[in-house]
Amino acid sequence: MVFAGILFTIYLGFYLYNATVLKQVAYVSALRGSGQKQMTEAEIKEYVDGQLDILIKDKLFFVSKIKRDIYVSKTKVKVTLEATLNMSSFGF
């Protein structure tokens, strides 16, 4: 029972860390994209996607895949990230 509690605490720590990093990366990339007023919407979307690659690189632990949703309009840039925590790394 104690071992299960320790594993749960470790899992929770990785989950919270990854969730915090994903929120920060989404916010920063959307902020950088919203500052690109001279670009078209397609160029901004490509720019934000490139920024996501740079910002996420080597920051997440035990993540198997990341889903990206980037929405760009004339007045708004919205970035949504969703990741799947890889449970096989914990022996499950």
Buried (B, 14 or more C-beta within 10 A) or exposed (E): EEEEEEEEEEBEEBBEBBEEBBEEBBEBBBEBBBEBEEBEEEEBBBBBBEBBEEBBEEEBBBBEEBEBEBEBEEEEBBBEBEBEBBEEEEEE
